[in-house]
Amino acid sequence: MTQQLPLTLQAYDDAMQEQFNYSPDLVKKVFHIKGQEIVIHFISYQVNKETLERELLTPLMQARRPWSINDLQNRIPIAVSQVTDCMNKATQELIHGAVSIYIPGAKYTVLFSLPEQSKRQLARAETESLVFGPQIAFTESLETNLNVLRWRMDTDDLVVEKFLVGERLKSEIRLVYLKSLANDENVNAFRERIDKLEVDQIEDTSVLGQYIEDSSSTVFPQLIFTELPDRFCSSLAKGRVGVLVDKSPSALLGPMTLFSFFESTEDVYMRWNMGTFIRLLRFSAMFISIILTPMYVAALSYHYEIIPSTLLVSLGQSRSTVPFPPVFEAIMLELLIELLREAGARLPTKVGQTMGIVGGIVLGQAAVKAGFTSNILIIIVALSALASFTAPSYLMGTAVRIIRFPMILLAGFWGMIGIFFGLSFLAIHLLKQKSLGRPYLSPLYPFQAKDFNDSIFRMPFQKNTRRPVNVMPKDVERYSEAEASEHKNGESK
């Protein structure tokens, strides 16, 4: 049972030791000032020792008269301090890098925050590499991430709400949005889902996203995870809501649509026609990745008539030594590609790159010579794999690769009918999905023609005058198209 203040020096020290299970890392120091005893507790590796000695221990050693609680707060030159009469509160603060000072018999203990945090410095993004635009990425330090966010968005319109989630291990979570833009329903959806969480701990932003997303049964991600502060800020400026989690190097954004996962911040930094071309290329690549290998299986299994006669001859020659049906051959090669990819990702960087390149070449050539597969299928599977890597979102690329396997099986069992059945099921499945209660297939369904400018296409800034309607921002209009045209014409004269 937690003891209540006031306590004697021995009772207070015993309570502290009991709270920390008599850990050797808990340091105790006792100062005697003109007959008065002051006891200090801190965890050795959690506090900044230089600041502790200079700003706290030195004033206490130089004291010439007994100090009161008010003296401790007013005469110790440390900005962040608080008082508490709860031992549980004191021990929690010590875990986070505080130093407790207690005068035996007092009703309160004083806590000074002196955290010594080991954190990674700001660096380039790893999972979302860019050619154009800012290169800074979020780190595992929530304080650093908030500092970068405030630096990029220096406005009092930015709202940051604090949550503590976790029954056993508390994680600090910050809900971030622009008050004048973010829809109250979106904010409340995030707030309520975070508030209702009853879990032991939140390990990472991705774990939080899985807890609060609309559907856990689909392979498609419904919320975007990003390590790029510029993408995070750009999404907030569109009216979306973001979440930051302490000790996580990525942020969470919502609500999102399917097309949001094919957008990159590079599209904005390029000229609009280049950005549109690359965005359309990504959409086409995803469709190719899903359909190309199943089309090969369906054509060879049931629909030889759709293959040009000249290509049919080379196909026959290539497959003349292959003992397996096309569906088994395709599944085997797809699994081989996935194994190489996973092995390359888990090995050290230099070894992984070599493993991916050499392993693919050696195994591919060996498989053809051994008669396990054909040259043409190797080309098709390699194209499908390359196409899936064009997705800016790692989770979306993984979802596309997973979908390819049932599509191959459907093509092997029922040919083109199986492929169309699979695509129809996929469309129905996507129509049912939501992100924070918003339609996942917007602007296709419900149809919003004006949202095409900022989702499927990347139109010129002079034409892109509206924020996405599917987000339901409080202020839809970015600026007047007529005024933008007038300013542009005036500058060109």
Summary of the structure (lengths in Angstrom):
residues: 493
radius of gyration: 30.0
end to end distance: 79.6
largest distance: 103.7
contacts: 1525
relative contact order: 0.09
helix: 51%
strand: 14%
